[in-house]
């Protein structure tokens, strides 16, 4: 056991400069993917909640296709599809792919949160002379956003782990660096254990921060 710990320490000491740079790229990928996913999610959530059948179909097709196909397939498909028409770095191609993927799940989060608001509040605001746009902006959206925070936080953590799949298009994030280090050092077990620890620490940090934010906003209270 001590020998294994010594080996892990040596691997960690040798690889931490490359892994720390990869952590930054991983966080950037995750942030861009979640922000883009929130924008797409809100857009398609509103389409799905609209009274127009064609708009509902568009939203349903997007959500069904994205949720029904593997993320790694979406990344490679979108990467080669995007770069065929637009000159784009593999980082931005991967971030866009992650955003498109997250958007399908976030759309359902927003849809559920909006539908969870008591319809009586909309009726009351209408009786006060507020338009539907004003009702959504001042009454529905603030409450729906508050209810969305816990699942959005979970989706952020999922997106953080999912970012490892962009290694297939050459982005130098954590898992990509781990693959390179494992091949060069012939120590795959130790290297992948170390990169797993990096992911675990990141997830624990963001889970803690998310819980603090939820407690601050009292998201469990109506």
N, C-alpha and C positions, 0 to 999 in steps of 0.2 A: 504493500500500500504506500509506504513512504516513497518508494521509487517512482510510482505512478505520479504522485503529487509533485515530485521533483521534475519529472518530465513535463507535466502540465505547466509548471511554473516557467520552465525553459521555453516552451512553445509560446506561452503568453508574453514573456519578456521579449522574445525575438520578433513576434508578429504584431505587437500592439501599435507601432507607428502606422502600419498599413491598415489595421483594423479601425483605428481611430478616424482616419480619413474616410474609410468606408462607412462608419457610423454617420458621419455628416451627410454623405450622399444618400444613405438609407433614410434619414430623417427628412431630407429635402424631397426625395421621391414620395414619401408618405404624405408630407404636407401638401404638395401639389396635387397628388392623387385625391386626397380627401376634400380639398377646397373645390377642385373641379367636379368631384363627385357630388358635393353639396349643391353646386349650381345646376348640374344636370338632374340631380335627384329632385330638387324643388320644381324644376321645369316640367319633368315628366309626371310628378305627383299632381301638379295642377292640370296637366292634360288628362290624366286618369280620372280626376274629379270633375272634369268639365261635363257638360250635358251633350257635347257633340260626340256622336258615335265614332266618326273617323279619327278624332283626336284620341279617344279612348283606345281605339285599335292600335294606333301608333305607339302609345305608351305601353300597352300590353305586349306588343311584339318586341319592343326594345327590352323590357323587363324579362320576358320569357326567354329570349335568345341569350341574353347575358347571364342570367341565373342558371340556364340549362346547359351551358358549355363551359369547359375548363378554362381557368384564367390563363394558363400557359399557352393554350391555343389562341385565345384572344390577343395576348401580347404579341405573339409571332405574326398572327394574321394582320393586326393593325399596324405593326411595325413595317412589314414589307408592303402593306397597302399604302401607308402614309409616305414612306420614303420614295415610293415610285412616282409620286406627284409633287412632293415638297421636300426640299433639302432640310432635314431635321436631324439633330443629334440623337444618338441612341438614348440618352437620358430623357429628353423631352418626349421622344416616341414612347418610352416606357412609362413616363409619368402620365401621358395622355391615356394610354391603355389602362393604367390603374384607375384613372379618373372615370373612364367609361364603365369599368367594372364596378367600382364603388357606387356609381350613380344609380345603378339598378336596385341595389339594396337600400340606399338612402332614400330613393323615391318611395319605397314601401314604408320606410320609417316615417317620413313626412306625411304620407297619405294617412297612415294609421293615427298619427298624432292629430291631424286636422279633423278627421272624422270622429275622433274621440272627444272633441269639444261639444258641449251640450248645445243642441240646436236652439234651445230656448234663448240663449244669449244672442244669437243672430236675429231671432225674431224680435227680441227686446230692442236691439239696436236699430232694427228697421222701423219699429214703431216710434223711435226717437228721431226719425228722419235721416238716418245715416244710410249712405249708399252701400252696395255690396263690396265695393273696393275699400271704402272706409272701414267697414265691418271687419274685413279680412286683415287690413293693416293694423287697426287699433285694438281689435278684440280677439280674433282667432289666431293670427300669427304669433303674437307674444306668448300666448298660452301653449300653443302647439310647439313652439321652439323650446320652451321650458321642459315640456314632456319628452322632447326628442333628445335631450342632452345625454341621458344614460345610454340609450342604444347607439347614439352617434359616437359616444366615447368608446363603446365596444367595437364599433365599426372601424374607428381609428386604430385600435390595437390589432384588429384583424388585418387592416391595410398595412400596418407595420410589418407583420409577418409575411403577408402576401408579396411585399416588395422584393423578397428574396428570389422570386421567379423571374425577375427581369434580367437575371444573369444570362438567360438564353439569348439575349440580344447584345451582350457585351458590356452592360453597365457595371462599373466597378463598385458595387455595393458589398455588403458583408459576405453574403454567400459566395459571390464571385471571387472575392479575395480568398475566402476559405478554400475554394476549389484549387486555386493557383498555389496556395501555400501547401496544401496536402500533396499536390503532384510534385512539388519541388523538394519537399522534406521527407517524403515517404512515411509520413506520420498522419494518416487520415483520421484515425480514431481520436487522437489528441487534438488535432486541428478542428475537427467538427464539434468536439466537446467544448472547446474554447469559444467557437463562434456561437454555439448554443447558449453559452453563458452570457455573451453580449446581448443576444436577443432577450434572454430572460431578465437581465437587469433593466433593459429599456422598457420592457412590458411592465415590470414592477414599478418603475418610476412613474410611468404615465398612468397606471392604474391608481397609484397613490394620489397623483395630482388631480385626476378626474374625480376621485372620491371627495377630495377637499373642495373642489369646485361645486360638486353636487350638494354638499353640506352647506356651502355658503349660500347657494340659491334656494335651498330647501325644495329640491325638485320633487321630492316624494309627497309634498303637501300641495293641495289644490288651492 
